[in-house]
Amino acid sequence: MKIIGIILALLMLSGSALVGITGANKSRDAAKAISALTEGLSDDEKAEVAKLGDVPSSGRLKFGALVAILGAVAAGALLVATFAKKHLVGGLGAAAIAVTALSALVYPHVDTGPMSGLAPRSQALVATVLAIAGTVGAIMASRRKA
């Protein structure tokens, strides 16, 4: 069971980190595009755009990207702790799951086109599921008994 845990932890935690970073990059790009579009608008025009509800907040996109990167770092730290600091696996696993889930909650809904791939919120949900599976694998791999 320990080898299965090692394989599960390696694949799922590295996948969670990569998906989280990819979602953060896509979110930052969308935030830059939204900021560029709304830069020349007056305050009244920005209020009108906000009433439409179709344009997500660039601040939430940027904050979600920051939280997603923290989740990727937490997944990487959990992967290292699986082999180096086995007594930290439970706490780091909970932190990695909590931070990736928080990024999914923070991201606003962004409609993407058919050629754009997953939206940042969807990528954060995938990263959360991968972090959960990776945490289970890390716990299995860090057990002292074979």
N, C-alpha and C positions, 0 to 999 in steps of 0.2 A: 504494500500500500504506500510505502514511503516513496518509491520510484514514481508511482502515479502522481503523488502529491508534488514531487519535484517538477515533473513534466507539466502538470496543470498550472503550477505557480509560474513557471518560466513563460509558457505560452500566453496565459491569460493576463498576467500582470504587465508583460511587455506590450501586449495588444491593447490593454487599457491605457497605458501611457501614450502609445502612439496615436490611438483614436482621440484621446483627450487633447493632445497637442495639435492634431489636424483640425479638430473642431475649434480650438482657440485661434488658430491661424485664419480659418474661414470667418470666424466671428470678428476678428480685428479688421479683416479686409472689408467686411460688410459695414462695420462701424465707420471706417474711413470713407467709404462711398456715401454713406448717409450724411456724414459731417460735411463732405464736399458739396452735396446737393443742397443742404440747408444752410450753408455758410452765408450766402448772399441775401437770405430772407430777413425781413424785418420781424420784430417781435409779434406783430399782429398776424403776419403770414405764417410764422412758426406755430402760433396758437391754432390757426385754421388747419394746418397740416396735422397737428396733434389730435384735433377733433375727429379727423378721418379715421384714425386708428389703424391704418394700413402700414404706417411707417414705424418700425420698432425704435426704441430709444438706443442711441449710440452709446450712452453711458452704461446701460444694462449689458449691452453687447461687450463692451470693454471690460466691465467688472466680471462678467461671466467667463471671459477669456482668461482673466487673471486667476479666477478660482479653478478653472479647468487645468491650467498649468500647475497650480498647486496640487491638484489631484494626481496629475501625471508624476510629479515629484514624489508624492506620497506612495504611489504604486511602485516607483523605482526604489524608494527606501525600504518598502516592504519586501521587495525582491532580494535586496541585499541582506536584510535582517533575517530572511528565511535561512540563509546559510551562515551568517556571522553572529548575529545576536538573537538566538532562538527565543529568549524570554520576552522579547519585544514584539513578537509576531501578532499577538492578540490585539494589543493597543494600536499598533500601526495599521493592522487590517481594518479595525473599526474606523480609524481616522481616514484611511484611503476611501473606504466606502462612503463615509459621511461627506467628505469633500467633493467627490465626484457626483454624489446625489445632489449636493447643494448647487453645483454648477448647472445641473439639469433644471433645478428650480429657478435659478437666476436668469437663465437665457430666455429672452422673449421669443415668441413664435415668429419665424422668418420663413416666408414662402420662397422656396427655391425653384428654379426652372427645371425642366426635364433633363438638362445636361449638367446641372450643378452638383448633383450628388445629394448626400444627406444634409439636412439643416443642422446647425450647431446644437440645438436642443436634442435632436435625435441622436447625434453623435455622443452627447453627454449621457444619454440613457444607455447606449451601447457600452460606453466606458464604465458605467456603473455596474452593469450586469457582468462585464468582464472582471471588474474589481472584486465583485462578490465571489465569482468562481475562482479567481486567483487567490483570494484570502482563504477559501476552503482548501485549496491546494497547498498554500503556505503553511497552514495549520497542520495538514497531514504530513508535510515534509519536515516540519520542525519537531515532530514528536520524538521523544527520546527512545521510546521502545520501537523495535522494528516491526 
